[in-house]
Every structure is written in structure tokens, then in C-alpha cells.
Amino acid sequence: MNQTIKIFTIAILIFSSVFAFEDDFSKQVNKLEMLKDPMNTYFFSHNPANMLYKENSEVYYVKTVFGNNGYHRVYDAATFQNYKADYSTLRMIDESSFLLASITYDDLRMKDMYGSREKDFYDDYFSTIDSSGGNTAYYGPQLSILYNVKIADDLYFGVKGNYGVERGLKDTFPETITIMRNSTYHLGLDYRKESFGIGLHGRYYDDQTYYESVKSYSEVIPKTYMGYNVIYNESPSSTSKKKRDRNGLEYGGHVRLNKGESIIFTTGITGLYRSSSSEMYTSYSKPRGQWVRQGINLCSGVTVNPSRLISIQIDGEYLGYYDWGESLVTNTLILENWEKMGHLGLSVLYQPSMALKAYLGSKIGSVSYKYYEYIQSFEDIRSGVEWNVYGGTELYISSKTKLNINLEFGKEVPKFYWDIEYFQYTGVIINLEQLFSFGYIALKFENINKKPSNGSENISNMQFGLSYHRK
């Protein structure tokens, strides 16, 4: 595994596991990195036992993200800014074990949020709002530790823990205080031979979120949504509080079969279960709702290397979820939601020399959403075709300077956007990396634009990052 892939793998471990203190229980597979390193089954399973390194490493990373939601739903922020700083270190304990640790600090500022006390109103069927508007800042540290050890011939064990505490403060009356605590615990085994590998993993997720608004007088009475179309008026009081408990379990495995490096097949399957319950507090506790989410995630890929110059990969993914929500006021089922997604992709990597790599790929698939509410009859049934095409190059401008350019164009079908059918999006990523005697310094620019089908204003996210990798 070359130096770039090592840095990326450490980065994906850090940023996908605890980003924004939430955990969506779905893997983010980077197709390019998977194409460049098809033997790395971590891209399919995120099993902490899959990774193995033989040298120490340190990465310092800072970035800023600016988002302008020209088109946004009622309770989305109009704009946001996120400032992130991260430090990670990899230390070899001996020839058969290593320890990876990182600490990250986020400062997320969400502006012009109407009525929402939630960080993400559309991520909870039992969200609470009021009639005020304002800006909210979310900030706090996150810690991640991973230990990997060879416990027997060809058998590896990995354990990973993440812990984050985040505080949010709304800057207008009523000043809502939010405290979030998030932790995950991940165990894995990986039996690895030259011609095949097999692994099992399990992950437990635990999150408590606590909201408190001081002096919620009659003009800003809090209200709790039961789904997205029924509102429950909370009692006016001097102080209103909400508590959300969310727990989840992920379990799965992966298999790799290969004939040297000429043909490599990898597949990973994961089962998912998560439960979330919400309660309101004034002078006494008021149960509101329970939300259960469960499903399955399957990722597979076949890589063929017909020559030293060309690598071809076919990959597929299936994701199926079922949600249901129950009112804890009446103990009745009030909503159900089904989501299905299947994608098939083809990628080609061309490497005429060590100084140049170029790739081209495409992906196409179908998605369907079926959302029903029963207290007030409502349904949103939609399906469609998603696709994207992407390409890029990795070029050594000199022996110590490397340039990456990645372009992407596609279409996606969003969920819980009632008035649009799809987004068209474009993306560009430019990464410049310079080698010095003391290590690597990399500059990254990323811009993503989404245009809704109804012709409204675009959604635009722009990111700037600086990283330093010390040898």
C-alpha cells in the first residue's frame, strides 16, 4: 500500500466514524481508492481487523466547509460553516500490532434556522420546533482509538472505540442549549491468506441528545412533530426540555477471493438495527415517540487486471431499510417507511507510468421510497433512476509534487423533499501534494453544486483543507 492510500485510509477511519457526532450506519465507499487498492477489504466492511501497517505515521489536518442552501426545506439552515482540526497518530507496538489514535475538534455554525431546535430536523420523526429563528453553533471534541493485533497465524483482531461530546447554543430567544454525547464500540476478526480472506465484525452505537430552552413563553411555544405532518402542542412553561436516546447495532462480515492480483472478488454484508426514543420535560416527563430503523447493506466488487497498465472493476451495492414510528402517547403505530437502493458501477484505471494515473467510471441504479403516515393520512411514494459519471487523473508534476483532479456529474433522487423529483449535481476535487524532507503537505479544494428539478436556487458546498503527514 503506497503512502497516499495509507493517508487516505487513516482519514476515512477518522472522518467517517464520528463526523458531526452522528452515525447513519451506512458505509461510504470511495470507488477510486477501492480501485487503486482492491485487496483492502476495509473499504467494504470497515472492520477494524482489516488494517495492517508496518510503520509509524502522524497526520495533522485542518479544513473549512462553506455551505449555501439557496434551495432548502423549511427547517434546514440557509447557510452553514464548519471548521475542523484533527490530529492522528499511528504507532507500531511490535511487528504484529499497532495503535491508531486521533482527536478532532469541530465548530459547526448553522445560520438562519427557522423554528428548529434540532441539528437536523429531518433526521428524527419526533423533532421539536418553536416559532423563533436564529443561528446555532455546535462545537466539541471527538476521540477515536483503534488497536489491531495478530493473535494467531493469519488471524487478526481489531477493536475500535469512538467518543464525542458536542455542545450547541442558539443565539436568539429562547436560547436553546443542546448537549450531545456519542460513542461507538467496534470489534472485528479477519482471517487473511494470500488467496482468500474472511472476516466478521460487530458495532454498537450509543447516543444521548439533550435540549433545554429557557423561558419558552407563549409566543414561542414548543411543538413536537409526530412524523412530518402532525404537530403536538407542548404546554407553555418557563423551561422546556427534550431528551433523545438512540442506540444501534451493526453486524456483518466479508469475503475476499483472488487469483494473485489478476482477479480479485470482495463482498461484504451488514445487518443494521437502530432504536431512538424522544421525551419532553416540563414539570414532568412526557413520552413522545419511538423510532426503529433496520435493514441490510450489501457491497461487492470484482477487479480484473488484464495487464500492468489497466485495471477494471465492476462493483455493486444494495441497501434496504425499513422504518417505523410509534407514538408513546397513544402506543400506536403512526408511520412506516421503506427505502431501497441498488447500484451497479464500472471503473477503469489506466497507469502508463509511475508518474501518471487516469481513471474513468460510471454508476447507475434505482431507488424507491415509500413513506406513510396514519394519524393524518399522508403518503410520499417515489422511485427513479440515479446515475453518475466521474473521472480524474493523478499526475506527478515533478518527483516531489503530485496533483489530483477529480470531476463528477450525476443525478440523485432525494428523500423527504416533497416538492422536487431529483437533484442534478456536479463536483470537482483538486488536491496538490508536496513532498519535503520532513513529510508531506497537501492542499485540497472541493466544490459540489446541486440543482433541484423544480428550477429553484442551487445548493452549494465548498471545502478547503490543509494536511501535513509527518514521516
C-alpha positions in Angstrom: 0.0 0.0 0.0 1.5 3.3 -1.1 1.8 6.4 1.1 -1.2 8.1 -0.4 -3.5 5.2 0.3 -2.2 4.9 3.8 -3.0 8.6 4.5 -6.5 8.2 2.9 -7.3 5.0 4.9 -6.4 6.7 8.2 -8.5 9.7 7.1 -11.6 7.7 6.2 -11.3 5.9 9.5 -11.4 9.2 11.4 -13.9 11.2 9.4 -16.5 8.6 8.6 -16.7 7.2 12.1 -17.5 10.2 14.2 -18.2 13.1 11.8 -20.7 15.5 13.3 -21.3 13.2 16.2 -24.0 11.3 14.3 -23.8 7.8 12.8 -26.0 6.9 9.8 -25.0 3.2 9.9 -24.1 3.1 6.2 -20.6 2.8 4.7 -19.2 5.5 2.4 -17.2 3.5 -0.2 -14.6 5.6 -2.1 -14.6 4.0 -5.6 -11.3 5.4 -6.7 -9.3 4.3 -3.6 -11.0 0.9 -3.8 -9.9 0.7 -7.4 -6.3 1.6 -6.6 -6.2 -0.9 -3.7 -8.8 -3.7 -4.3 -7.1 -6.1 -1.8 -8.0 -3.7 1.1 -11.3 -5.2 2.4 -11.7 -2.3 4.8 -13.4 -0.3 2.1 -16.2 -2.9 2.1 -16.6 -3.8 5.8 -14.9 -1.0 7.9 -13.8 -3.9 10.1 -11.0 -2.7 12.4 -9.2 -6.1 12.0 -8.8 -5.5 8.2 -6.0 -2.9 8.5 -2.3 -3.7 8.9 0.6 -1.3 8.9 4.4 -1.6 9.3 5.5 1.9 10.0 4.7 4.9 12.3 2.7 7.8 10.9 1.3 11.2 12.0 -1.3 13.3 10.2 -2.3 16.9 11.0 -5.4 18.1 9.2 -7.5 21.4 9.2 -10.4 22.2 6.9 -13.2 24.6 6.5 -16.5 24.0 4.7 -18.9 26.7 3.5 -22.5 25.7 2.5 -25.1 27.9 0.9 -28.5 26.2 0.7 -30.1 28.5 -1.8 -32.8 25.9 -2.0 -33.7 24.5 1.3 -36.6 23.0 3.2 -38.4 25.0 5.9 -36.3 23.8 8.9 -33.0 23.5 7.1 -30.3 26.1 7.7 -30.0 28.7 4.9 -26.2 28.6 5.2 -23.6 26.8 7.3 -19.8 26.9 8.0 -17.8 24.1 9.6 -14.3 24.4 10.9 -12.4 21.2 11.7 -9.0 20.4 13.2 -7.7 16.9 13.5 -4.6 15.1 14.7 -4.0 11.4 14.3 -1.0 9.2 15.1 -0.2 5.6 14.2 2.3 3.7 16.4 3.7 0.2 15.9 3.8 -1.6 19.2 5.7 -4.6 17.7 5.7 -6.5 14.5 2.2 -7.9 15.0 0.3 -5.0 16.5 -0.3 -1.2 16.2 -2.3 1.5 17.9 -4.1 4.3 16.0 -5.5 7.3 17.9 -7.0 10.6 16.8 -8.6 13.7 18.3 -10.8 16.0 16.3 -12.5 19.3 17.1 -15.5 20.6 15.2 -17.0 24.1 15.1 -20.2 24.0 13.0 -22.2 27.2 12.6 -25.7 26.8 11.2 -27.3 30.1 10.2 -30.9 31.3 9.6 -32.6 28.3 11.0 -36.4 28.9 11.3 -38.1 27.3 14.2 -35.9 24.3 14.6 -34.3 23.3 17.8 -32.8 20.3 16.1 -29.4 20.0 14.5 -31.1 18.1 11.7 -34.9 18.3 11.8 -35.4 15.8 9.1 -33.3 13.1 10.8 -35.8 12.4 13.5 -39.5 11.7 13.1 -40.2 13.3 16.5 -38.4 16.6 16.2 -39.2 19.7 18.3 -39.6 23.2 16.9 -40.7 26.7 18.1 -41.7 29.9 16.3 -38.4 31.6 16.6 -35.4 31.9 14.2 -31.7 32.3 14.6 -28.2 30.8 14.4 -26.8 27.9 16.3 -23.2 26.9 16.8 -22.2 23.3 17.6 -18.8 22.6 18.9 -16.8 19.9 20.7 -14.1 17.3 20.6 -14.1 13.7 19.3 -11.7 10.9 20.2 -11.1 7.7 18.3 -8.8 4.8 19.3 -8.1 1.6 17.3 -6.0 -1.4 18.3 -5.1 -4.1 15.8 -3.1 -7.3 16.7 -2.2 -10.6 15.1 -3.5 -13.2 17.6 -2.6 -16.4 15.6 -1.3 -17.5 12.2 -3.2 -15.4 9.6 -5.8 -14.3 12.2 -6.1 -10.6 13.2 -8.2 -9.0 15.8 -9.3 -5.3 15.9 -11.1 -3.1 18.4 -12.1 0.5 17.9 -13.8 3.0 20.2 -15.1 6.5 19.4 -16.3 9.1 21.9 -17.5 12.6 21.2 -19.2 15.4 23.2 -20.8 18.3 21.4 -22.5 21.4 22.7 -24.9 23.7 20.8 -26.1 27.1 21.6 -28.8 29.1 19.8 -28.1 32.8 19.7 -31.7 34.1 19.9 -34.6 33.9 22.3 -35.2 31.3 23.6 -31.6 30.4 23.9 -31.7 26.6 23.3 -28.8 24.6 24.7 -28.0 21.3 23.1 -25.7 18.7 24.5 -24.9 15.5 22.5 -22.9 12.5 23.6 -22.0 9.9 21.0 -20.0 6.7 21.4 -19.4 3.6 19.2 -17.6 0.3 20.0 -16.4 -1.9 17.2 -14.9 -5.4 17.3 -13.7 -7.5 14.4 -11.8 -10.6 13.3 -10.1 -11.1 10.0 -8.6 -14.4 8.7 -6.3 -13.5 5.9 -4.5 -15.7 3.4 -2.8 -14.9 0.1 -5.7 -16.3 -2.0 -8.7 -15.5 0.3 -9.8 -13.7 3.4 -12.9 -13.8 5.6 -13.9 -11.6 8.5 -16.7 -10.9 11.0 -17.4 -7.6 12.8 -19.9 -6.1 15.2 -20.5 -2.5 16.2 -22.6 -0.9 19.0 -23.7 2.7 18.8 -24.9 4.8 21.7 -26.1 8.5 21.7 -27.9 10.8 24.1 -29.0 14.2 23.0 -30.4 16.7 25.5 -32.1 20.0 24.6 -33.1 22.8 27.0 -34.8 26.1 26.2 -35.1 28.6 29.0 -38.1 30.9 29.2 -40.3 29.5 26.4 -43.2 31.9 26.9 -46.4 31.7 24.9 -45.0 33.5 21.8 -42.5 30.7 21.3 -44.5 27.6 22.4 -42.5 24.5 21.6 -44.2 21.9 19.3 -43.3 18.3 18.7 -43.7 16.8 15.2 -45.1 13.2 15.1 -43.8 12.3 11.7 -43.7 15.3 9.3 -47.4 16.3 9.1 -48.8 16.0 12.6 -47.9 18.6 15.3 -48.3 18.1 19.1 -48.5 21.4 21.0 -46.4 21.3 24.2 -47.5 23.1 27.3 -46.1 26.6 27.8 -43.7 26.8 30.7 -40.7 28.8 31.9 -38.4 25.9 30.8 -38.9 23.2 28.3 -36.6 20.2 27.8 -36.2 17.3 25.4 -34.2 14.1 25.7 -33.4 11.7 22.9 -31.8 8.3 23.4 -30.6 6.5 20.3 -28.9 3.1 20.3 -27.9 0.9 17.4 -26.3 -2.4 16.4 -24.4 -3.3 13.3 -23.2 -6.9 12.5 -21.8 -8.4 9.4 -18.9 -10.0 7.5 -16.9 -10.0 4.4 -15.2 -12.5 2.0 -12.3 -12.0 -0.4 -11.3 -14.4 -3.1 -8.4 -13.7 -5.5 -6.1 -15.3 -8.0 -2.9 -13.4 -7.3 -3.6 -9.8 -8.3 -5.1 -10.6 -11.7 -8.7 -11.3 -10.4 -10.0 -10.1 -7.0 -13.5 -10.6 -5.7 -14.7 -9.0 -2.5 -18.1 -8.8 -0.9 -19.4 -7.5 2.4 -22.8 -7.7 4.0 -24.0 -5.8 7.1 -27.2 -6.0 9.1 -28.4 -2.8 10.8 -30.7 -2.0 13.7 -31.2 1.3 15.5 -33.8 2.5 18.0 -34.5 6.1 19.0 -36.9 7.4 21.6 -37.9 11.0 22.5 -39.3 12.6 25.7 -40.3 16.1 26.6 -39.9 17.6 30.1 -41.7 20.5 31.7 -42.8 19.8 35.3 -42.9 16.1 34.5 -41.8 13.7 31.8 -43.9 13.4 28.6 -43.0 10.4 26.3 -43.4 11.4 22.7 -42.3 8.8 20.2 -40.1 5.8 19.4 -38.4 5.3 16.0 -36.9 2.0 14.9 -34.8 1.6 11.8 -33.5 -1.7 10.5 -32.1 -3.1 7.2 -29.3 -4.6 5.3 -26.3 -3.3 3.3 -24.5 -5.4 0.7 -21.4 -4.3 -1.2 -19.5 -6.3 -3.8 -16.7 -5.8 -6.3 -14.7 -7.7 -8.9 -11.4 -6.3 -10.0 -9.6 -7.6 -13.1 -6.1 -6.6 -14.1 -5.6 -7.8 -17.7 -2.2 -6.0 -17.9 0.2 -3.9 -15.9 -1.3 -0.8 -17.4 -5.1 -1.4 -17.0 -7.3 -2.3 -14.0 -11.1 -2.8 -14.5 -13.6 -3.0 -11.7 -17.3 -3.9 -11.6 -19.0 -3.1 -8.3 -22.5 -3.2 -7.0 -24.4 -2.1 -3.9 -27.8 -2.9 -2.4 -29.3 -1.0 0.6 -32.7 -1.8 2.0 -34.2 -0.1 5.1 -37.5 -0.3 6.9 -38.5 2.3 9.5 -41.5 2.6 11.8 -42.6 5.1 14.3 -44.8 4.7 17.3 -46.5 7.3 19.4 -45.7 6.8 23.1 -48.7 9.0 23.9 -51.2 6.6 22.5 -49.0 3.5 22.0 -50.0 3.2 18.3 -48.1 2.8 15.0 -48.2 6.2 13.3 -45.8 5.9 10.4 -43.9 3.5 8.2 -41.1 4.0 5.7 -39.4 1.7 3.2 -36.2 2.6 1.3 -34.4 0.5 -1.3 -31.4 1.3 -3.4 -29.4 -0.8 -5.9 -26.4 0.5 -7.9 -24.1 -1.1 -10.5 -20.8 0.6 -11.4 -17.9 0.2 -13.9 -14.5 1.8 -13.4 -11.3 1.7 -15.4 -7.9 2.7 -14.1 -5.1 3.4 -16.6 -1.5 3.7 -15.4 1.0 4.1 -18.2 3.8 5.0 -15.8 4.5 5.6 -12.1 4.0 9.3 -12.7 0.5 9.2 -14.2 -2.8 7.5 -13.4 -6.1 8.2 -15.1 -9.5 6.8 -14.3 -13.0 6.9 -15.8 -16.1 5.4 -14.3 -19.9 5.4 -14.2 -22.7 4.2 -11.9 -26.4 3.6 -12.5 -29.1 2.3 -10.3 -32.6 2.7 -9.0 -34.0 3.9 -5.7 -37.5 3.8 -4.2 -39.1 5.4 -1.2 -42.5 4.6 0.3 -43.4 6.8 3.3 -46.8 6.6 5.0 -48.4 8.4 8.0 -51.6 7.2 9.6 -52.8 9.8 12.1 -53.3 12.3 9.3 -53.4 10.4 6.0 -50.3 11.2 4.1 -48.0 9.3 1.7 -45.0 10.0 -0.4 -44.2 7.3 -2.9 -41.4 7.9 -5.3 -38.9 6.0 -7.4 -36.3 6.8 -10.0 -33.0 6.2 -11.6 -29.8 7.6 -10.2 -26.6 7.8 -12.1 -23.2 9.5 -12.2 -20.1 9.6 -14.3 -16.7 10.5 -12.9 -13.1 10.7 -14.0 -9.8 12.2 -13.0 -6.1 12.0 -13.0 -3.2 11.6 -10.6 -0.1 13.3 -12.0 3.4 13.8 -10.7 4.3 17.3 -11.9 7.8 16.6 -10.5 9.4 13.9 -8.4 8.1 15.6 -5.3 4.9 17.2 -6.4 1.6 15.4 -7.1 -1.6 16.8 -8.5 -5.0 15.1 -8.3 -8.1 16.3 -10.2 -11.5 14.6 -9.9 -14.7 15.5 -11.8 -18.2 14.1 -11.3 -21.6 14.7 -12.8 -24.8 12.9 -11.9 -28.4 12.7 -10.7 -29.9 11.6 -7.4 -33.4 11.1 -6.0 -33.7 12.6 -2.6 -35.9 11.5 0.3 -38.2 13.8 2.3 -38.0 16.6 -0.3 -41.8 16.8 -1.1 -41.7 19.3 -4.0 -38.8 18.0 -6.2 -38.2 14.8 -8.1 -34.4 14.8 -8.3 -31.1 16.8 -7.9 -28.6 17.2 -10.7 -25.1 17.7 -9.2 -21.6 18.5 -10.3 -18.4 18.1 -8.2 -14.8 18.9 -8.6 -11.9 18.0 -6.3 -8.4 19.3 -6.7 -5.6 18.0 -4.4 -2.0 19.2 -4.5 0.6 17.3 -2.5 4.2 18.3 -2.0 7.0 16.0 -0.5 9.6 17.6 1.8 12.4 16.1 3.8 10.2 16.2 6.9 7.0 14.7 5.3 4.0 15.6 3.0 1.9 18.7 2.8 -1.3 18.6 0.9 -3.8 21.3 -0.2 -7.4 20.3 -1.1 -10.2 22.1 -2.7 -13.7 20.6 -3.2 -16.9 22.1 -4.6 -20.3 20.4 -5.0 -23.3 22.0 -6.6 -26.8 20.5 -6.6 -29.6 21.9 -8.8 -33.2 20.8 -7.9 -35.6 19.7 -10.7 -38.1 22.5 -9.9 -35.6 25.1 -11.1 -35.1 26.7 -7.7 -31.8 28.1 -6.4 -28.8 25.7 -6.1 -27.3 24.1 -3.1 -23.5 24.7 -3.0 -20.9 23.3 -0.7 -17.2 24.5 -0.9 -14.4 23.0 1.1 -10.7 24.0 1.7 -8.3 21.7 3.5 -4.7 21.5 4.6 -3.0 18.4 5.8 0.5 17.6 6.9 1.8 14.0 7.1 5.0 13.6 9.1 7.2 10.6 8.4 
